[in-house]
Amino acid sequence: MSHRITQKDLENILDRINSIAGTDHEGTSKGWIKNLEDGTFKANVGAYVLDYAYGGVRLSQITSKGGGERDITGRGTKKETYYNMLAFLYGFEAGLKAGEK
């Protein structure tokens, strides 16, 4: 029997990716940080985010102060994106370990 992938499963991997990337992502929503003084939002450049549209989801990264994004994975089902995110995470971790040597 196959395990159903939920939004929470994707968010857990997203948290791991942002954590090892050293991205300040606590308290952000879709890569945006709210200024508590005036209520405005600013893009959290470098943060990895989940982009939901057209019935699918993909992993993206915020690349500019205006909120521009680059796609890390293609858009797919939650299950497809889950496994693509795991591959990205494992590759990221392997690259960091190789850099330590």
N, C-alpha and C positions, 0 to 999 in steps of 0.2 A: 504494500500500500504506500502511496506517495504522500509525502508531507506537504500540506498546503502552506505556501509562503505568504506571510502577511506583511502589511506596511510596517509593523513593529520589527519584523525580521530584517527588512531593508534598513530601517533606521538604526538598528543595532550595528550592522556592518558599517553604515555611514559614520556613526560615532567612532568606531575603531579606525576608519580611514582618516577622519579629521584629527583624531588623537595622535596617530603616528606621524601625520603630516605637520603636526605642531600648529594646527590652525585653531585659533580661538573661536570656538563654535558654540560655547555654552550660552544659552539664552537667545540664540538666533532663531529666526524663522525663515526658512528657505534662503538663507544667506544674507539676511538683512538684520541690522542691529538698530534698536530703537533708542533714540536719545531721550532719556527720561525728563530732561529739563523742558524741552520744547515739543516733544512728541514726533519729531521728524525721524526718518529712517536713513541709514547709509548702508551701502553694500559692504559686505564682509569679504574683501578681496582675498582670494586664495582658498576660501571655504568650498568644500565639496557639498553638493546639494542633490536632492532628488527632484527631478523635473517630471511632473505628471501632465500628460496631454494626450488627446486622441485615444483614450482608453489604454494607454501604455505608460511606461515609466523608463527613465534613463538616469544615469549618473552624470552630472555636469559639475563644472568648477566655475566659480565667480572669478572673472578676470579683469574687471575694471570698476572704477568708482561709480560708474553709471549702472552697474548691475549686469554688464555683458557676461555671457557664459560661453564656455567651450564644452562640447560634448566629449565625455570620456567613453561612454558606451553608447550603443545604438538604442533606440527605443524598442522595448519589448514587453512581454508579460512580466509580472512580478517574479516568477520563477526564473525566466531567462536573465533578467536583470540581477537577481540574487547571485546566480552563478558567475555572471560577468563581473560583478562587484567583488566576489570572493577571489577570482583570478587576479583582478587589479590589486586587491589588498595583499595577496601572497607575493605578487611581483614587486610591489612597493616594499614589503618587508625584506624580501630577498635582496633588493637593491641596496637597502640600508645596511644589511649585514655585510654585503660585499664591500661596501664603502668603509666599513670598520677595519677591514683587514689590511 
